[in-house]
Amino acid sequence: MGFRRVFDILLHQAAHYPQKNALSLKKGHRQVVFSTHHCLQIVEELSAGLLDLGLKKGERAAIFADTGSPEWNFIDLSLQKIGAIVVPVPAVVSTEDLLFILKDSEAKICFAGSPDLCRRVQAVRASLVHLKYLYALEPVPDMPYWESLRTLPTEQHLRKFNTYKAVLHEDDWATIVYSNVDGMPRGAWLSHKNLIHNVRALIKLYGLNCDQRVAGFTSLGYLPERLLVYAALAVGASVFYGEKGRGNVRWMGEAKPHFIVSSPRIPEEWIEKKQKKAADGTTFRQRKTKWAIAVGAQYPDAGQWTLAYWVKWRMARFLVFRKWRKEWGGSLRGVLVEAGFLPPSRVRLLTAIGIPVFEFYGPSAAAGLVCANAPGNLKFGTAGKPVPETYIEIQAPQESGTGQIRIKGPQVAQRLEPPAGENSTSITPDGWLLTKDRGRITGDGFLEITNHDFMGVRASLGEYVSLQTIEYQLNATPYIAQSLVLGFERPFLSALIVPDMVRLKARCLSEKIWWTSPRYVVLDPQVRALFQAVIDEQNKAYPAAWQIQKFTLLAEGWEEMTTEPTPEWAPSRAGILKKYHKEIDKMYR
């Protein structure tokens, strides 16, 4: 394939697969469409404006946005075109982490995606000596708009573009991706070569081509989402971005995408809504939905189908699943979800519905993709097999075959900063990436993630416990908005739980439980009994070391999420632990 650097991708599309609809954005009731030619024109004009601003090769530029958009792509590709290093900042970061990332990366310019995000950058700007410019991606009063940078390229600009095209190498830095490690952000410096290797792997794994459509469903600050969009642009697949809104699938019927990247929470919440809607319906509807979900959760692996199951599945599809599938556009061939967070039964159910989920694994330090399930090469409950030219080993495996995952391949970063502790993710002199994640390789070569250790602890019984896996499952249950599971250097697991006050109020009123205000309701014995039942049900799915023994209900949550948190950007634990240390200490007395 004729592209070696990220900024070559759009030129490659223009040469081989020019599209009338290369990028599009849903705005209210209309679709804003950009052709390949229009995209190239905007990128050139924006690159010229960035050069006039004084941005140079190797300088850093941050993009702080809560959703993906064509504007995000234009700015990203324009920065890459002149050799600048792109620093995506997840919208879920705390103010403290935002300050750290902008300061650590020495970002010279920042593009902020919404008025609220602009205000957050403005609040810390006085502490950022390197940050010279701040532009808004949406019109914001008294703030320069990104389009004001667009400049008609002159002969001098074009000469500079040709110079950069000649001198920029595939080993030059393309982006710095920060993830939350040990309670603090840490940046993986990735080259064009790191990213392009995984872009080509996605194209090969899923057979992406110019007749397909990809939907931008999460933030482009999430590296796997960015890789899928790059892959789509490379093969001429149309990329659709929807309206803002966490996990909003309403516009999917119009986009009819073939592939998306999703946070694990989005399909979980969608299924939960379906269950709730059925529970409010007739008895027949309740029983029909419950039966169909039970059938879907038993969806078999390839080669293990029986005639009896096939008949039940066809009936479930006719009665329930065919309508559900249409809500996701009806054309999906793959929903890419990070492995280790969705229960296998959920993955089977979604696949049975006609929403095929392919779990993958890839830390930021390996450019977001190391192994993946794919059509014809799928095993539920695993992260799939290594992508081409990638090696995975299990270091110091236990009797069960479980151990620390280490990775080697063209996608592995050569630089991680700032240096972290002795037990953190690191890169050996011979190029092996030592992750904090634990897993095992099955007999048929699939990687099974047993613990994402960036949110894991070793329990008192000696077993590794993935706190984030438990949190994801708690947050997917009714009445829980946020949760934080504790267990590091503790005799048992406990949890801080923030109820979903809207649903809890409705439940209290229906059961004649006195409702006053959140601060008093969380102390009510009947409310505590309701959450104890939720915890008890959750505990049934886990061994003893993974079960929550005590919990505390909180009247208000931690910092509000503006977008769906991705696995490596859960809320900062350090700040929450500090704020609620009295409540935590009380549970362990």
Residue pairs with C-beta under 8 A, 6 or more apart in sequence:
1 12
1 200
1 203
1 234
2 8
2 12
2 15
2 16
3 9
3 11
3 12
3 196
3 234
4 170
4 192
4 193
4 196
5 80
5 168
5 169
5 170
5 172
5 174
5 192
5 196
6 76
6 77
6 80
6 174
6 192
6 195
6 196
6 230
7 43
7 77
7 80
7 81
7 168
9 77
9 199
9 230
9 233
9 234
10 36
10 39
10 40
10 43
10 77
10 233
11 40
12 234
13 19
13 22
13 36
13 233
13 234
13 235
13 236
14 36
14 37
14 40
16 236
17 36
17 210
17 235
17 236
18 35
18 36
18 37
18 236
19 35
19 36
19 210
19 236
19 238
20 33
20 35
21 33
21 34
21 35
21 238
22 34
22 35
22 36
22 38
22 39
22 233
22 236
22 238
22 239
23 33
23 34
23 39
23 70
23 73
23 238
23 239
23 241
24 31
24 32
24 33
24 34
24 70
24 238
24 239
24 240
24 241
25 31
25 32
25 69
25 70
25 240
25 241
26 32
26 240
26 241
26 242
26 243
26 251
26 254
26 255
27 243
28 243
31 254
32 70
34 42
34 70
36 236
39 70
39 73
39 74
42 74
42 150
43 74
43 77
43 78
43 81
44 81
44 153
44 157
44 161
45 150
45 151
45 152
45 153
46 74
46 75
46 78
46 146
46 149
46 150
47 78
47 81
47 82
47 153
47 157
47 161
48 150
48 151
48 152
48 153
48 154
48 157
49 148
49 149
49 150
49 151
50 78
50 79
50 82
50 84
50 109
50 149
51 82
51 157
51 160
52 151
53 109
53 133
53 149
55 61
55 79
55 82
55 84
55 108
55 109
56 82
56 83
56 84
57 82
57 83
57 84
57 164
57 168
58 83
58 84
58 85
58 173
59 84
59 85
59 108
60 84
60 85
60 86
60 87
60 105
60 106
60 107
60 108
60 176
61 75
61 79
61 84
61 85
61 86
61 87
61 107
61 108
61 109
61 110
61 111
62 87
62 88
62 89
62 101
62 102
62 105
62 107
62 109
62 110
62 111
63 72
63 75
63 76
63 86
63 87
63 88
63 89
63 110
63 111
63 113
63 220
63 221
64 89
64 91
64 98
64 110
64 111
64 112
64 113
64 117
64 120
64 121
65 72
65 91
65 111
65 112
65 113
65 114
65 117
65 137
65 219
65 220
65 221
66 91
66 113
66 114
66 117
66 219
66 244
66 562
66 563
67 113
67 216
67 219
67 241
67 244
67 563
68 216
68 217
68 218
68 219
68 220
68 225
68 229
68 241
69 113
69 137
69 216
69 220
69 241
70 241
71 137
71 146
72 113
72 137
72 220
73 220
73 229
73 233
73 239
75 111
75 137
75 146
76 86
76 220
76 226
79 85
79 86
80 86
80 174
80 192
81 161
81 164
82 160
82 161
82 164
83 164
83 167
83 168
83 172
85 173
85 174
85 175
85 176
85 189
86 174
86 175
86 176
87 101
87 102
87 105
87 107
87 175
87 176
87 178
87 187
88 175
88 177
88 219
88 220
88 221
88 223
88 226
89 98
89 101
89 102
89 110
89 178
89 221
90 178
90 219
90 221
90 222
90 563
90 565
90 566
90 569
91 113
91 117
91 219
91 221
91 562
91 563
92 561
92 562
92 563
92 565
92 566
92 569
92 571
93 101
93 185
93 569
93 572
94 559
94 571
94 572
94 575
95 120
95 123
95 124
96 572
96 575
97 180
97 184
97 185
97 572
98 120
98 121
98 124
99 124
99 127
99 128
100 184
100 185
101 107
101 178
101 185
101 187
102 110
102 121
102 124
102 128
102 131
103 127
103 128
103 130
104 185
104 187
104 417
104 418
105 176
105 178
105 187
106 130
107 128
107 130
107 131
108 130
108 131
108 132
108 133
109 131
109 132
109 133
109 134
109 135
110 121
110 131
110 133
110 134
110 135
111 135
111 136
111 137
111 146
112 118
112 120
112 121
112 134
112 135
112 136
112 137
113 136
113 137
113 138
114 137
114 138
114 562
115 136
115 138
115 140
116 562
117 562
118 134
118 136
118 140
118 143
121 134
122 134
125 131
125 134
133 144
134 143
134 144
135 143
135 144
135 145
135 146
135 148
135 149
136 143
136 144
136 145
136 146
137 146
139 145
151 157
153 161
168 192
169 192
170 191
170 192
170 193
170 196
171 191
171 192
171 193
172 191
172 192
173 189
173 190
173 191
174 190
174 191
174 192
174 194
174 195
175 189
175 190
175 195
176 187
176 188
176 189
176 190
177 187
177 188
177 190
177 223
177 364
177 368
178 185
178 186
178 187
178 188
178 364
179 185
179 186
179 188
179 363
179 364
179 454
179 568
179 569
180 186
180 454
180 568
180 569
180 570
180 572
181 420
181 424
181 425
181 436
181 454
182 420
182 421
182 424
182 454
183 572
183 573
183 574
184 420
184 574
186 416
186 417
186 418
186 420
186 424
186 425
187 416
187 417
187 418
188 363
188 364
188 365
188 367
188 413
188 415
188 416
189 413
189 414
189 415
189 416
189 417
190 367
190 413
191 413
191 414
193 410
194 367
194 410
194 411
194 412
194 413
195 227
195 230
195 367
195 411
197 367
197 389
197 409
197 410
197 411
198 227
198 362
198 367
198 368
198 369
198 387
198 411
199 227
199 230
199 231
199 234
200 231
201 369
201 372
201 387
201 388
202 208
202 227
202 228
202 231
202 369
203 231
203 234
203 235
204 388
205 372
205 374
205 387
206 259
206 333
206 334
206 358
206 374
206 375
207 375
208 214
208 231
208 232
208 235
208 237
208 259
209 235
209 236
209 237
210 235
210 236
210 237
211 237
212 232
212 235
212 237
212 238
212 258
212 259
212 333
213 237
213 238
213 239
213 240
213 255
213 256
213 257
213 258
213 331
214 228
214 229
214 231
214 232
214 237
214 238
214 239
214 240
214 257
214 258
214 259
214 260
215 239
215 240
215 241
215 242
215 252
215 255
215 257
215 259
215 260
215 329
216 225
216 229
216 239
216 240
216 241
216 242
216 260
217 225
217 242
217 260
217 261
217 262
217 266
218 225
218 261
218 262
218 263
218 266
218 563
218 564
218 566
219 225
219 563
219 564
219 566
220 226
220 229
222 261
222 263
222 566
223 362
223 364
223 367
223 368
224 261
224 336
224 338
224 360
224 362
224 368
224 369
225 261
226 368
227 367
227 368
227 369
228 259
228 260
228 261
228 336
229 239
231 237
232 238
232 239
232 259
233 239
237 258
240 255
240 257
242 248
242 250
242 251
242 252
242 255
243 250
243 251
246 266
246 561
246 563
246 564
247 263
247 265
247 266
247 269
247 270
247 564
249 266
249 270
249 327
249 328
250 327
252 327
252 328
252 329
253 326
253 327
253 329
253 330
254 329
255 329
256 329
256 330
256 331
257 329
257 331
257 332
258 331
258 332
258 333
258 334
259 332
259 333
259 334
259 335
259 336
260 332
260 334
260 335
260 336
261 335
261 336
261 337
262 335
262 336
262 337
263 337
263 564
263 565
263 566
263 567
264 337
264 338
264 341
264 342
264 472
264 567
265 472
265 475
265 476
265 564
265 565
266 564
267 335
267 337
267 342
267 346
267 350
267 355
267 357
268 342
268 346
268 472
268 476
269 476
270 327
271 293
271 346
271 349
271 350
272 476
272 477
272 478
274 289
274 324
275 289
275 293
276 478
278 285
278 286
278 288
278 289
278 290
279 286
281 289
288 319
288 320
289 320
291 316
292 316
292 319
292 320
292 321
293 349
295 309
295 312
295 313
295 315
295 316
295 352
296 313
296 316
296 321
296 348
296 349
296 350
296 352
296 353
297 345
297 346
297 348
297 349
297 352
298 309
298 345
298 348
299 313
299 348
299 349
299 351
299 352
299 380
300 306
300 309
301 378
301 379
301 380
302 378
313 352
316 352
317 352
317 353
317 354
321 352
321 353
321 354
322 354
324 353
324 354
325 332
325 353
325 354
325 355
328 355
330 354
332 354
332 355
332 356
333 356
333 375
334 356
334 357
334 358
334 374
334 375
335 350
335 355
335 356
335 357
335 358
336 358
336 359
336 360
336 372
337 347
337 357
337 358
337 359
337 360
338 359
338 360
338 361
338 362
338 566
338 567
339 359
339 360
339 361
339 382
339 383
339 384
339 447
339 449
340 359
340 361
340 383
340 449
340 450
340 451
340 452
340 466
340 469
340 567
341 452
341 468
341 469
341 472
341 567
342 357
342 359
343 473
343 541
344 380
344 381
347 357
347 359
347 380
347 381
348 380
350 356
350 357
351 357
351 380
356 375
358 372
358 373
358 374
358 375
358 378
358 384
359 372
359 373
359 382
359 383
359 384
360 369
360 370
360 371
360 372
360 373
360 383
360 384
361 370
361 371
361 372
361 383
361 384
361 437
361 439
361 447
361 449
362 368
362 369
362 370
362 371
362 372
362 411
363 370
363 407
363 425
363 433
363 435
363 437
363 568
364 413
364 568
365 412
365 413
365 416
365 425
365 427
365 433
365 435
366 407
366 409
366 411
366 412
366 413
366 433
367 411
367 412
367 413
369 387
369 411
370 383
370 386
370 387
370 390
370 392
370 407
370 409
370 411
370 447
371 383
371 384
371 385
371 386
371 387
371 390
371 392
371 446
371 447
372 383
372 384
372 385
372 387
373 379
373 382
373 383
373 384
373 385
373 446
374 384
377 384
377 385
378 384
379 442
379 444
379 446
381 448
382 442
382 446
382 447
382 448
382 449
383 439
383 446
383 447
383 448
383 449
384 446
384 447
385 445
385 446
385 447
386 392
386 409
386 447
387 409
387 411
389 409
389 410
390 407
390 408
390 409
390 410
390 411
391 407
391 408
391 409
392 405
392 406
392 407
392 441
392 447
393 405
393 406
393 408
393 432
394 401
394 402
394 403
394 404
394 405
394 406
394 439
394 440
394 441
395 403
395 404
395 405
395 406
395 434
396 403
396 404
397 403
397 440
400 440
401 440
401 441
402 438
402 439
402 440
402 450
402 464
403 438
403 439
403 440
404 434
404 435
404 436
404 437
404 438
405 435
405 437
405 438
405 439
405 447
406 432
406 433
406 434
406 435
407 432
407 433
407 435
408 431
408 432
408 433
412 427
412 431
412 432
412 433
413 427
413 433
414 427
416 425
416 426
416 427
420 426
423 436
424 436
425 433
425 434
425 435
425 436
425 454
426 433
426 434
427 433
427 434
428 434
435 453
436 453
436 454
436 456
437 449
437 451
437 452
437 453
437 454
438 449
438 450
438 451
438 453
438 456
438 464
439 447
439 448
439 449
439 450
439 451
440 447
440 448
440 450
441 447
441 448
442 448
450 464
450 466
451 464
451 465
451 466
451 469
452 466
452 468
452 469
452 567
453 464
453 466
454 468
454 568
455 466
455 467
455 468
455 469
455 471
455 570
456 464
456 465
456 466
456 467
456 468
457 464
457 465
457 467
457 487
457 488
457 489
458 464
458 465
459 465
459 487
459 493
459 545
459 546
460 490
460 491
460 492
460 545
461 544
461 545
463 543
463 545
463 546
465 487
465 493
465 545
465 546
467 485
467 486
467 487
467 493
468 567
468 570
470 485
470 493
470 495
470 538
470 542
470 546
470 548
471 483
471 484
471 485
471 570
473 538
473 541
474 480
474 483
474 485
474 495
474 497
474 534
474 538
475 481
475 482
475 483
477 534
477 537
477 538
478 500
478 503
478 534
479 499
479 500
479 503
479 504
479 507
479 530
479 531
479 534
480 497
480 498
480 499
480 500
480 531
480 534
481 498
481 499
481 500
481 501
481 557
482 497
482 498
482 557
482 558
482 571
483 495
483 496
483 497
483 498
484 495
484 496
484 558
484 571
484 573
484 576
485 493
485 494
485 495
485 548
486 493
486 494
486 495
486 496
486 577
486 584
486 587
487 493
487 494
490 588
491 588
492 549
492 550
493 545
493 546
493 547
493 548
493 549
494 548
494 549
494 550
494 551
494 552
494 584
494 587
494 588
495 535
495 548
495 550
495 551
495 552
496 551
496 552
496 554
496 576
496 580
496 583
496 584
497 531
497 551
497 552
497 553
497 554
498 553
498 554
498 556
498 557
498 558
499 518
499 521
499 522
499 527
499 531
499 553
501 518
504 521
504 527
504 530
505 515
507 513
507 530
508 514
508 515
508 521
508 527
509 515
511 526
513 524
513 526
513 527
514 524
515 521
517 555
518 555
518 556
519 555
521 527
521 555
522 528
522 553
522 554
522 555
523 553
527 553
528 553
531 551
531 553
532 551
535 548
535 551
538 548
539 546
539 547
539 548
550 587
551 587
552 580
552 583
552 584
552 586
552 587
554 580
554 583
558 571
558 575
558 576
558 579
559 571
559 575
561 571
565 571
577 584
